[in-house]
Amino acid sequence: MIRAFLAIELSQNLRADLATLQQELKRTIEPEIQRGMHISWVRPASLHLTLKFLGDMDEQMIDPLRDALESVIGNQAIVNVPLERLGVFPRPHNPRVLWVGPSEDWERGIEAKRVVEIHGVVEQACEGLGFLREAKSFSPHLTLARIKLGERQVGVALAKRGILDRSLSLSGLAMESAALMKSELKPTGSVYTKLWDVRLQG
């Protein structure tokens, strides 16, 4: 058994942009950090867009899953997701996740519908192989940090520093291929290994 997920990998340029953004955010927020507050920043090398979390899967499913995905996303066109704003889940006054993602206008447009369609056929292919369908709707956001302690105080700090009001200028996220990633939990954190990827049509 392996612990695995399907992901969209990031370009080196985008990883570099996000690493710079994280450093800027740390410098902005740090003066507000007090005892009882803890923010865990995602390492730039580990940043990715999760298409589907698979959990523990039999290694014999690795090849059938690739075949199933090739048949459903091999004819899908590449989509570029603009990364234009910062946001939090679940609520600004009680944040647990700090993310970067597209604007609300983009999320109402045609390209966003195509992203949802790609995610839908991936879910369908996985369901056909016995994986459970994800209940919540898919939204292309990248997690920059997780708030481990002091959510309310961090929410106040984000508001005070105007973090969520910033407009961004980053390299876009190109959804060019879907990769099967193996996740191993180490003392230093999760280590991801790519087992294969399936390219979109282009």
C-alpha positions in Angstrom: 0.0 0.0 0.0 1.1 3.6 -0.7 -0.4 6.9 0.4 -1.0 8.9 -2.8 -2.7 11.8 -4.4 -3.2 13.3 -7.9 -1.7 16.7 -8.4 -0.8 19.5 -10.8 2.9 20.3 -10.5 4.2 23.9 -10.6 6.7 25.4 -12.9 10.1 26.4 -11.4 9.3 30.1 -12.2 6.0 29.8 -10.2 7.7 28.1 -7.3 10.3 30.9 -7.2 7.5 33.6 -7.3 5.6 31.8 -4.5 8.8 31.5 -2.4 9.4 35.2 -2.7 5.7 35.9 -1.8 6.0 33.7 1.3 9.1 35.6 2.5 7.3 38.9 1.9 4.2 37.7 3.9 6.4 36.4 6.7 8.1 39.8 7.0 4.7 41.6 7.0 3.0 39.3 9.5 6.0 38.6 11.9 5.7 41.9 13.9 2.1 40.8 14.8 3.0 37.2 15.9 2.6 36.7 19.6 2.8 33.8 22.0 0.0 31.3 21.3 0.1 31.9 17.5 1.8 29.5 15.2 1.9 29.6 11.3 3.4 26.7 9.4 4.6 27.7 6.0 4.5 25.1 3.2 8.0 24.5 1.7 8.1 25.9 -1.9 9.4 22.5 -3.2 6.2 20.9 -1.8 3.7 23.3 -3.3 1.3 21.7 -5.7 -2.4 21.8 -6.7 -4.1 18.7 -5.4 -6.5 17.3 -8.0 -7.6 14.4 -5.8 -6.5 12.9 -2.6 -6.5 9.1 -3.0 -5.4 8.0 0.5 -3.9 4.5 1.0 -4.0 2.7 -2.3 -2.9 -0.7 -3.5 0.3 -0.5 -5.7 -1.4 -2.7 -8.2 -3.7 0.2 -9.0 -0.9 2.5 -10.2 -1.0 1.4 -13.8 -4.8 1.0 -14.2 -5.2 4.5 -12.8 -2.8 6.0 -15.3 -4.6 4.2 -18.2 -8.0 5.5 -16.8 -6.7 9.1 -16.6 -5.1 9.0 -20.1 -8.4 8.1 -21.6 -10.2 11.0 -19.9 -7.8 13.9 -19.7 -5.5 13.1 -22.7 -8.0 15.0 -24.9 -8.5 18.0 -22.5 -6.9 21.3 -23.4 -4.4 23.0 -21.1 -5.8 25.6 -18.8 -3.9 28.5 -17.3 -5.1 29.6 -13.9 -4.1 33.2 -12.9 -3.0 33.6 -9.3 -4.3 37.1 -8.5 -5.3 37.1 -4.8 -4.7 35.8 -1.3 -7.5 34.3 0.7 -8.1 32.1 3.7 -10.2 29.1 4.7 -12.6 28.8 6.4 -13.3 32.4 7.4 -11.2 35.6 7.5 -11.7 36.1 11.3 -10.8 32.4 12.0 -8.3 31.3 9.3 -6.7 27.9 9.2 -5.3 28.0 5.7 -3.7 30.9 3.8 -3.9 30.4 0.1 -3.2 32.0 -3.3 -5.7 31.6 -6.1 -7.6 33.2 -9.0 -9.9 36.2 -8.7 -13.6 35.8 -8.1 -14.3 37.2 -11.6 -12.1 34.4 -13.2 -13.9 31.8 -11.1 -17.2 32.8 -12.7 -15.8 32.5 -16.2 -15.3 29.9 -19.0 -11.8 28.9 -18.0 -12.9 28.1 -14.5 -15.7 25.9 -15.9 -13.1 24.0 -17.9 -11.0 23.4 -14.7 -14.2 22.0 -13.0 -14.8 19.8 -16.0 -11.2 18.4 -15.9 -11.7 17.7 -12.2 -15.0 16.1 -12.9 -13.7 13.6 -15.4 -10.8 12.8 -13.0 -13.3 12.1 -10.2 -15.3 9.9 -12.6 -12.3 7.9 -13.7 -11.2 7.4 -10.0 -14.7 6.4 -9.0 -14.7 3.7 -11.7 -11.7 2.2 -10.0 -13.3 2.2 -6.6 -12.0 5.5 -5.1 -14.6 7.5 -3.2 -15.9 10.7 -4.9 -15.0 14.0 -3.2 -18.0 15.6 -1.7 -16.9 19.3 -1.8 -16.6 21.3 -4.9 -13.1 21.8 -6.5 -11.4 25.2 -6.5 -7.9 25.8 -7.8 -6.1 27.3 -4.8 -2.5 26.7 -3.6 -1.9 26.4 0.2 0.9 28.8 1.3 0.6 28.3 5.0 -1.5 26.6 7.7 -2.4 28.3 11.0 -1.8 25.8 13.7 -2.5 27.9 16.8 -4.2 31.2 17.5 -6.5 31.4 14.5 -8.4 34.4 15.8 -5.3 36.4 16.6 -3.8 35.5 13.1 -7.1 36.7 11.5 -6.7 40.1 13.3 -3.1 40.3 12.2 -4.0 39.6 8.6 -6.7 42.3 8.7 -4.4 44.8 10.4 -1.7 44.4 7.8 -4.1 44.3 4.8 -2.8 41.0 3.6 -6.0 39.8 2.0 -6.5 43.1 0.2 -3.2 42.8 -1.8 -3.3 42.3 -5.6 -0.7 40.0 -6.9 1.4 39.6 -10.0 2.6 36.1 -10.3 3.3 33.5 -13.0 0.1 31.6 -13.8 -0.5 28.0 -12.9 -0.5 25.9 -16.1 -2.6 22.8 -15.8 -0.6 20.8 -18.3 -0.5 17.4 -16.7 -1.8 15.4 -13.8 0.8 13.5 -11.7 0.4 10.6 -9.3 2.4 11.5 -6.2 3.4 9.1 -3.4 3.4 10.8 0.0 5.7 9.5 2.8 5.7 11.1 6.2 9.2 11.7 7.5 10.3 13.4 10.8 11.1 16.6 8.7 7.6 16.5 7.0 6.0 14.9 4.0 8.2 13.8 1.1 6.5 13.5 -2.3 7.7 11.2 -5.1 6.2 11.4 -8.6 5.3 8.0 -10.0 3.9 9.1 -13.4 2.2 11.9 -15.1 -0.4 12.2 -17.8 -0.3 15.2 -20.1 -3.3 17.2 -21.3 -3.7 17.8 -25.0 -2.1 21.2 -25.2 
